[in-house]
Amino acid sequence: MTIELYVDLRSQPCRAVVIFLKLTGIPHELKYIDIFAGEHKKPEFADKFPLQTLPGLKDGDFYLGEMVAIFHYLINKHADMIEDHWYPKDMKSRARVDEYIAFHHTGTRGKCMALFVAEVFAPVPDQDKIKTEAENLKQGLDKIEKCFLKNKYFLCGKQISIGDIMAVCELAQFTVQNRDIFKDNLQMKGYMNRVKACLQPAFDEVNVKLCDWRDSLAK
């Protein structure tokens, strides 16, 4: 059965799951929801997805929200289609991926979103707040380099995992305002380029909407 995934590709978690679906070949159909228009709060969506967040997965009469839960569901259901490196069966290797996932929401996403919201969504940008959030993100990138990346090619080991997809989709969000977040973190810049290369062509296909958003703001 083909799953349905409700998405707005301007959303980092949505892009992460869609990239994974494309790379693994899991049969799926995308259903587009406009977050900015509040479509995720309308009864026809909210009745099925009470968290009112994206992405949302529909598999028959089963509905599921939250990116990490969706990743785990897909990996468990389609284990025969998914290469082990995405979420390893080895207990210790899997624990490393889980460690990053646990860190991700506050350590990566939280810091990225705080700066992005301050710079893009504020009616009148507060330059002091933007500076503070940029410094917080810099500290976050330093921590990722020190605690996860170290001298490895990927965050959780020698091979790419779902943790890398999650991280890179957050970091790519700054395409919208053309902010270079890696000017003082060249190790992270090299990491970003490696992961993007591994995720092709899905990464570029899914990020078209992000580039369209950037172009619309530049007008």
N, C-alpha and C positions, 0 to 999 in steps of 0.2 A: 504494500500500500504506500502510495506517495504521501509524504507528510506535507503539511502546509506550515509555512513560517511567516508570521506577520512581522513586518519590518518597516523602519524608516532608515534608509542607508546613510543618513546624516548622523546616526547614532553609532557610537563605537561598538557597544556589545552586539548590535545587529550585524555590523560588518564582520565581526569576528566569527559569528556562527555561520554566516553565509559563505565566507571564505572556506571554512572547514567543510561545509556541505559540498561546495564545488570541487575541492581538492580530493575528497574521499569518494565522490560519485554517488552519494546517498540520494535516491530519488526524492525530489522536493519541488514544491511550487511556492513561489514568493507572493505574498499578499501585502500590498503596500498601504501603510498607514501614515498619515501626516501628523506628526507630533505637534508641529507648530499650530495646526488648525484644531488641535484638541481631539482628534479622532479616537485616540486611545482612551478617552474618558466617556465616549458615547456608549449608550446601553448595549448596542449590538456587539461591541468589543468588551466592555467592562463586565457584562454578565458572564462571559466565558473566561475572562482573565481579570479577576477581581483586584489584582495588584496594580492593574492599569499601567503596566510597563512593557517595554519592547526590549528584545524580541519576545514573541509568543508562539509556542508550538502547538499545532493541532495534529493529532494522530488518531484518526477515526473519531471516537467520542471522548478522547482524552486530551485535556488542555493543560499546558505547562508554561509557566513564566520563569524568568531569571536565567541569564546566560549560562552560569555554571551548572545549574540543574539540567538545562537543555543539553549541554555538552555531555554530561554524564549519562543522560537518557539515550542520546544518539550512540555513544560509545558502547553502552551495554546492549542496545537493541541490534546494532549493526556491527558487532565485533568482527564478523567474518570479512567485512569490507574495509576495516580500518587498520592501517599499519601500526605496529606496536609502539613506535616512537612517539606517537601523538599523546598516548597516556599509557605508559609501560605496565605490563603485568608484573614485572619484578617489584617486590614490595618496597624496597628502598628507593628504586628509581621513581616509582609512582609517588612515594612520599615526598620526593623533591619537587615534583610537579604540584602536589597538594600544598606544599609549603609556599610556593610562589602564589598559587591561587588565593591562599588565605591572606597573603600580604597585599595582593593586587588592589583590592577595593579601596583601601585607605592609602597604601603606599605608592601606588601608581595612579589609579583612576582618580582618587580623591584630590591629589595634588594637581594633576593635569586639568581636571574639571574646574577647580577653584580659579586657576589662572585664565582658562578659556572663558568662563562665565564673566569674570571681571573685565576681560578685554573685549569680548564680542557682544555679550548680551546686556551689559549695563547701559541704561539710557544715556547717562553721562559718565564716561569712564573716569574712575578715580585713580589717578596716576600713582598715588601713594600705595593704594591697595594692589594695583597691578605690580608695582615693584616688590611688595612684600610677597605676593603669591609667586612671582618669578623666582625670588630667592628660595622660597619653600620648595618649588619644583626642582631647583638646582640641587638642594640638599637631598631631595628624593632620588634624583638621578645618581648622585654620588653614592647613595646607599645601595642602589641597585648594582652599580659597578662593583662596590666593595663586597656586598653580601651574596649576590647571586651570580653576576657575570664573571667576576674575578678574571681568570685567564681562559675562560671557556668561550666557545663559539656561541652557545645558547644559554639561556637562563638556568635551565634545569639539568644540563648535562651535555653530552657530546652531540646529541641530535635534537632537532626541533620538536617542540611539544605544543599542546594547546595553550600553555602558559605564554609562549612566544607570540602566538596569534593575538591573545588578549592584550599583551603589552604593546605590541606594534600598532594595533588599531587605536589605542589611546594616544600614543606618541604621534601618530599621523594626523591627529585632529588639528594640529597647529598649521596644517596646510591651509586651512581656511583663512587665517590672517597672515600667512607667510612669515610666521615667527620662527627663527632658528633657535631651537631649544638646546642644540648640541654644540654651540660654539665653544663652551668650556668643558665639554664631555665628549672628546673625540672617540673614546672607546665605545660609547653609546652610539655615536654616529655610525661607526663601522658595523656595530651589531645590527642597527636598524637596516642598513643596506644589505647585510647578509640574509636577514629574515625576509625582507621584501623579495629578494632574488629567489628564495626557496618557495615563496608563496605565489609566484607567477604561474600562469597569467591571471589567476583569480584575484590577486591583490589589486592590480590595475583596473580590472573589470568592475570590482565592487567599489573602488574609490572614485569612480567617475562622478557620482553624486556629490562627493566632497569637493571635488574640483569645480563642479558647477556652482556650488555654494560660494566658494572662494571668488569665482569670476563675477557672481552677482553682487557681492559686497564691494568689488573693485569698481563697479560702474558709478 
